[in-house]
Amino acid sequence: MAGNGWVPMRAPKVHPSITFSRELLQRLFRDGRGAAAILAALAFTVLIGFTALGVETGLWYATKRQDQSAADAAALAGAYEIAAGQADGEKQRLRQYLR
């Protein structure tokens, strides 16, 4: 193929530290020791995440229930005042406040 102007190139020289790093990475990928520790760490992280999600959902539900209970109590108190005929004074105070 020398007739068409093609000249074979030599592979570029690689710095020795890059070669060492590449060999080190290849050895690490072939070595299976410690794989269980890595998998356990990943599983533990996922477990903590799902636990946090469950706790957060429980707190959200408890807060929602507490807010609904407060709204129900306020509505009941208002209904009792209207039924007892004590709401007229509150209406007048509300009208003065809104002016």
Steps between C-alpha positions, in 0.01 A plus 500: 500500500794725487406604147195706600683728743388323814766490768447281806516699821666385814296487816560808711713453806295481817623652821603226749259627766207460257609146424529429872154649562350296219658181632383582850142554382505175304622314809230662712225403256622139485530470877170394659598553862297771672211478254267391779595806705420729208166328441419518871582872506275564200219292649534679834479837325182396319356362824565827682342692212182294505483525879527878478228504235273295726561726798438811290175355365387415854571852621316645201197282576505592871521872420214470253284321759584761765408786267174330405414444867563868576278605210226262615520634856477861377198418283329325789570791736353740246193282453446482878523879530250550219267242656526672839429841345834651606624574152341848473777668698761330285328619183509859621870477592573349161314782322696761698827324422426484127417873477 
